[in-house]
Amino acid sequence: MEMRADVTMSYEVDRDNKIATLTFGSRNEYSLAIGLRNLEQLLELASAARLDLVAHAEREPVLER
């Protein structure tokens, strides 16, 4: 799945079963139902990817015009 920068996102939680449903798109075209442990793993993975992207962006030279 590829997302534009302005995609609508939301979530719902089932506290009894410890499941979160993440939805994407203005009409909830895509959804991901994920348990608490897998959600924690996804957050760790996303955080690592974000740090890598930020570090790379900071190393790129700024082009002067």
Contacts in CASP RR format, 6 or more apart in sequence:
PFRMAT RR
TARGET T0000
AUTHOR 0000-0000-0000
METHOD contacts of the structure
MODEL  1
MEMRADVTMSYEVDRDNKIATLTFGSRNEYSLAIGLRNLEQLLELASAAR
LDLVAHAEREPVLER
1 24 0 8 1.000
1 30 0 8 1.000
3 24 0 8 1.000
7 24 0 8 1.000
7 25 0 8 1.000
8 24 0 8 1.000
8 25 0 8 1.000
8 26 0 8 1.000
9 22 0 8 1.000
9 23 0 8 1.000
9 24 0 8 1.000
9 25 0 8 1.000
10 22 0 8 1.000
10 23 0 8 1.000
10 28 0 8 1.000
11 20 0 8 1.000
11 21 0 8 1.000
11 22 0 8 1.000
11 23 0 8 1.000
12 20 0 8 1.000
12 21 0 8 1.000
12 23 0 8 1.000
13 19 0 8 1.000
13 20 0 8 1.000
13 21 0 8 1.000
14 20 0 8 1.000
14 21 0 8 1.000
18 35 0 8 1.000
18 36 0 8 1.000
19 33 0 8 1.000
19 34 0 8 1.000
19 35 0 8 1.000
19 36 0 8 1.000
20 33 0 8 1.000
20 34 0 8 1.000
20 35 0 8 1.000
20 36 0 8 1.000
20 39 0 8 1.000
21 31 0 8 1.000
21 32 0 8 1.000
21 33 0 8 1.000
21 34 0 8 1.000
22 31 0 8 1.000
22 32 0 8 1.000
22 34 0 8 1.000
23 30 0 8 1.000
23 31 0 8 1.000
23 32 0 8 1.000
24 30 0 8 1.000
24 31 0 8 1.000
34 42 0 8 1.000
END
